Amino acid sequence: ASWAGWIWYANHFWCKDCYWTLIFLPLVWPLSIIVLMIVVVIVKWLLIGCCKPSHIPLWSPRYHLWLCMYNLFQSIDPFLALFRGTPVLNFFYNRCGAHITYSTELHTSNLTDPDLIRIHGDCVIDRACNIQPSLIT
C-alpha cells in the first residue's frame, strides 16, 4: 500500500489539485491483501498441486517445492491474521486444499500444509494452536 502513496507523491507535481485521489488510498490496502491471497492460491496449485500424505526425501526437488510453499505461507501469515475468526480465512484455506467447515472459527492463521488439514463440525481453533502436518520425513 505504500507504493500507492509514493505514486501519488511522485505525480502530485503534475496535477496540483488531485488531492481527491487520496480518497482511494484506503481501498488499496484491502485490495492488495485480496490480490495477495489470490496469487498465493494460484502459486500453490501451480507449484505443488494437491498434496497427498507421502514420503518426501529431504533435499529432493519435491522438498524444495514444499519448502517454497512453506515459506510463502509463513510470509503471508501477518496479512492473514487480519481475518482471524472470520469465514474469509476458512475460504482461503479451503481454496488452498484444506477441508474446513465454514462454521469453524479459525483464530490461528499459521497453517502450512493445507491439503492435509480436515476440520469438521462447529469448533474453535484457538490463536495459540499450531497445526503443522508435515510431508517431510
C-alpha positions in Angstrom: 0.0 0.0 0.0 3.0 2.3 0.5 3.6 2.2 -3.3 0.3 3.9 -3.9 1.2 6.8 -1.6 4.6 7.0 -3.3 2.9 7.1 -6.8 0.6 9.9 -5.6 3.6 11.8 -4.1 5.7 11.4 -7.2 2.8 12.5 -9.5 1.3 15.3 -7.4 3.6 17.8 -9.1 1.8 17.1 -12.4 -1.6 17.6 -11.0 -1.7 20.1 -8.2 -5.4 19.8 -7.5 -5.6 16.0 -7.4 -6.0 15.6 -3.7 -9.2 13.7 -4.3 -7.0 10.7 -5.3 -6.1 10.4 -1.6 -9.7 9.2 -1.0 -8.9 6.0 -2.8 -5.7 5.2 -0.9 -7.6 3.4 2.0 -9.0 1.0 -0.7 -5.6 0.0 -1.8 -4.6 -1.9 1.3 -7.6 -4.3 1.4 -7.4 -4.8 -2.4 -3.7 -5.6 -2.2 -4.4 -8.2 0.5 -7.1 -9.9 -1.6 -4.7 -9.9 -4.6 -2.0 -11.4 -2.5 -4.3 -14.2 -1.3 -5.4 -14.9 -4.9 -1.7 -15.1 -6.0 -0.8 -17.4 -3.2 -3.7 -19.8 -4.1 -2.6 -19.8 -7.8 1.1 -20.3 -7.0 0.3 -23.1 -4.6 -1.7 -25.0 -7.2 0.8 -24.4 -9.9 3.9 -25.4 -7.9 2.8 -28.4 -5.9 -0.9 -29.1 -6.7 -2.8 -31.4 -4.4 -0.5 -33.0 -1.8 -1.3 -36.5 -0.6 0.3 -37.9 2.5 3.5 -39.5 1.2 7.2 -39.8 1.8 9.2 -36.8 0.6 13.0 -37.3 0.9 15.0 -34.4 2.4 16.8 -32.2 -0.1 14.9 -33.7 -3.1 13.4 -31.4 -5.8 9.9 -32.0 -4.3 11.2 -31.0 -0.9 12.4 -27.6 -2.3 8.9 -27.1 -3.8 7.4 -27.9 -0.4 9.9 -25.5 1.3 9.0 -22.7 -1.1 5.3 -23.1 -0.3 6.0 -23.4 3.4 7.9 -20.1 3.3 5.2 -18.5 1.2 2.5 -19.4 3.8 4.8 -18.2 6.6 5.3 -14.9 4.8 1.6 -14.1 4.4 0.8 -15.0 8.0 0.7 -11.4 9.2 -1.8 -10.5 6.4 -4.0 -13.5 7.1 -4.0 -12.6 10.8 -6.4 -9.7 9.9 -9.1 -12.3 9.1 -8.8 -14.5 12.2 -12.2 -15.7 13.3 -13.9 -14.8 10.0 -15.1 -17.1 7.2 -12.6 -15.3 4.9 -9.8 -17.3 6.4 -11.7 -20.6 6.1 -12.5 -19.7 2.4 -8.8 -19.0 1.7 -7.6 -22.3 3.2 -10.4 -24.2 1.5 -9.2 -22.8 -1.8 -5.7 -24.0 -0.9 -6.9 -27.5 -0.4 -7.9 -27.8 3.3 -11.4 -29.1 4.3 -12.6 -26.6 6.9 -16.3 -26.1 7.5 -17.5 -22.5 7.5 -19.0 -22.9 11.0 -15.4 -23.3 12.3 -13.9 -20.3 14.0 -10.2 -20.3 12.9 -8.3 -18.0 15.2 -4.9 -19.2 14.0 -3.5 -18.2 10.6 -0.4 -20.4 10.7 -1.4 -23.4 8.6 1.4 -24.6 6.4 0.2 -27.8 4.7 -3.5 -27.1 4.0 -4.0 -30.2 1.9 -3.6 -32.4 5.0 -6.0 -30.5 7.2 -9.5 -31.6 7.9 -11.6 -29.7 10.5 -15.3 -30.6 10.7 -18.1 -29.5 12.9 -18.7 -26.4 15.0 -15.3 -25.9 16.7 -13.0 -23.1 17.6 -9.3 -23.3 16.9 -7.5 -21.0 19.3 -4.9 -18.5 18.3 -2.1 -20.3 20.2 -2.9 -23.6 18.3 -0.1 -24.5 15.9 -1.4 -27.1 13.4 1.5 -28.3 11.3 1.0 -31.6 9.5 4.2 -32.5 7.7 5.1 -34.2 4.5 8.8 -34.3 5.3 10.4 -37.3 6.8 
